[in-house]
Amino acid sequence: MDPAALSAALLAVIAPLAEARREGSSAGITAADLPLERPKNRDHGDWASNAALKLSKVVGVNPREFAAEVAAGLEAVDGIASVEVAGPGFINIRLDAAAAGALAKTIVDQGASFGTNDSRADEIINLEFVSANPTGPIHLGGTRWAAAGDALARILSSQGAKVTREYYFNDHGAQIDRFARSLVAAHQGDPTPEDGYGGAYIGDIAARVVEAYDGDIDALDADAKQEAFRELGVTLMFGEIKQSLHEFGVDFDVYFHENDLHDSGAVDRAVARLRELGHIFEADGATWLRSTEFGDDKDRVIIKSDGNPAYISGDLAYYLDKRERGFNRCIIMLGADHHGYVQRLMAMCAAFGDEPHVNLQVLIGQMVNLVRDGQPLRMSKRAGTVVTLEDLVEIVGVDAARYALTRSSADSNLDIDLDVLQKRTNDNPVFYVQYAHARTYNVARNAAASGVDRSEFAPELLDHETESALLGALQEFPRIVAYAAEVREPHRVARYLEELAGLYHRWYDNCRVIPLGDAPVEPVHRTRLWLNDATGQVLRNGLTLLGVSAPERM
């Protein structure tokens, strides 16, 4: 019996009881009104519900008394072994072994689709993440968003959302000019400009620009030379960024160029729309957005008095462009230095008539620090001043890097111990989870060699305490994924996988799939193979959501 079936059974019991109390009306009670959760203490049962507490006022009866009526009804449901009322009206439900064990076959039968649904089919999501400036390799903050953003896209898609991964390509503004001047200086052997970019990569890109330029770049005047280095340098640098991300397992559906906003008239269209809505005013020769009406701390200049667009004008145009492309959820992942920018973005969203934190959602990621031999790792071989995506992958590999960056809440600072991630021990969380998955394959291989197959399934035999705990965790997977999608937190999947791996290892130590010695193969061995394979499937499904491989051998 899975959570959906149990929820339906709970509704089938409660609805007529409510109708009887309310003279023929159940007040529109649905399964959504009847929460189920796993008790922290498994001695309290397999599932718990506070439905009686929630509905006691609706039905006009003492919650404990109502819980007792519900419990009596549930005890008659097939697959439920016992129901107890605890405290002021909590309902603790224990499934019989067969009902709980049946999940193993369900998981194997559903395979890769277990944990997926179409509950978010109405969400058309533009997920913008990384969006690092094309002025250097991706640093650790951007790498964290690459791992977490791609995992979030996978999780949202698994729940039916239509997700477009988008990279905002910032090829407009002062930082690009500084990048070009740095390339020119490197080519000419001059010192790096005071506000420029350093690192060996600048010399590498400068040399490639000279090689790629059709003609003698040194024959150009100063302005033309800088423009040539700017155009070719940005193209080459961004090509490296895209390749690094691809090798990290992250590819984007859309690369949106900031220049397009200014060249296409998108800024003018955004200003015109806001003017139609009555949120624009003129003062001091500039054009302003009356953003204080929507929670901002001050009104914002959109077009400066010299006629040039202010920084926020690009945000206005870009957001409107996304909405006009049909996205009803625009999620932006930003670094910690953008925390103070959220309020004005939400004001912008509201000014367009949208709902802040619904149509526009902003996720803030905190800093990442690498530690080796107990000391912070701060310098890159190539970038010079920051540690990059390539540095991390070179040290620990793609899987360990992605998992380590995804397993913690993105809104908290993260210290990654490189020594731990390089270990092939249980101290290394990605090894721990991947080893559990590989072990399920090893068990299956050994079972096949010993004549144990899945030709028989007797779920009532899965009654060992470690089997009950393992089944309970497996049952949680769809809920965990659904909640991770709802709160936009992929780390919840990673932490779940670590818990599941631990329960599997304990089950492995206590319950044999292969008979001892010359003992015959019995139904319990075949049934346990189903449970083994179901666990492998869930581990594989979860790792896939995180963009981490699920090895069959380790």
Secondary structure by P-SEA (a helix, b strand, c coil): ccaaaaaaaaaaaaaaaaaaaacccccccccccbbbbbbcccccccbbbcccccccccccccaaaaaaaaaaaaaaccccccccccccbbbbbbbccccccaaaaaaaaacccccccccccccccccccccccccccccaaaaaaaaaaaaaaaaaaaaccbbbbbbbcccccaaaaaaaaaaaaaaacccccccccccaaaaaaaaaaaaacccccccccaaaaaaaaaaaaaaaaaaaaaaaaaaacccccccccaaaaaaaaaaaaaaaaaaaaccccccccbbbbccccccccbbbbccccccccccaaaaaaaaaaaaaacccbbbbbbccccccaaaaaaaaaaaacccccccbbbbbbbbbbbbcccccccccccccccccaaaaaacccaaaaaaaaccccccbbbbbccccccccccccaaaaaaaaaaaaaaaaaaaaaaccccccccccccccaaaaaaaaaaaaaaaaaaaaaaaccaaaaaaaaaaaaaaaaaaaacccccccccccccaaaaaaaaaaaaaaaaaaaaaaaacccccccc
